[in-house]
Amino acid sequence: MRPTGHDNMHGCPVHELRAKLRQSGLRPTRQRVALGWLLFGKGDRHITAERLFEEASGARVPISLATVYNTLHQFTEAGLLREIAVDGSKTYFDTNVSDHHHFLMEESNALVDIPGAGIAVAQLPDVPEGMEIARVDVIVRLRKKS
């Protein structure tokens, strides 16, 4: 069962996190629960695998960077996270899986949700036969005025 809407498990107790993993078709292993706690216990956020690995290391969670990547991709496939690729070189994972768009702060590489229905997407192209649009990601790049 995939979660729908804005369901971020903010401040979730461990038993609720385990239940959420099971509902999403994932076995609540010790590593998944530990990473899930770091991801979802702080509310909506955008995080890279490298940053989550640093947080796990700081929390003394014995885990490899490869396992962090694998877990983030498993959470994304299960509908618990949304993957956002920026420039093809940096990937963020968003705990807010609802349809929304982002600002990218160029100086800090921070990704920030665009509030409300701040963007209207129109004039989408025709898609090839047998295909459908899964979602549209808009990233608005911001920099300080000169």
C-alpha positions, 0 to 999 in steps of 0.5 A: 500500500502506498501512502497518499498525500502529505504523510511525513510521520513527523515526530513518529514513535518507533512503533509507528515507523515500523508499521509504516514500513510494513504498510509500504511493503518493507521489512522494518530492519534495524537499519531501515528503522534507524534511517527512517527515524533520522529521515522522518523524525525531523518533519519535512526535509530534503536530504542527500544520501551523503548528508544522511550518512553523516547524520547516521555516523553522528548518531552512531548508527553502524551503516555504510554509504552504499546501504544508505543509498539502497535504503533511500531508493527502497523508501522511494520505490515504496512511496515514502520519499520523493527523489529529486535530481538536480543537474544530474549530479546531485540527488535529494530525497524529499520526505514530503511526497505530495505534489509540489515544486522547489526553490534551489538556493544556488549559494548553499545548494539548499532545496526549499519547498515552494509554498502552496500552489505557487506554480501553474504548469501548462502546455505540457507536451504530447507523450509517446504512445503507451506512456503517461506523465508520472509527475512534473518537477519544477526547480526554480533557482535563486541567487542573491541580487548583485 
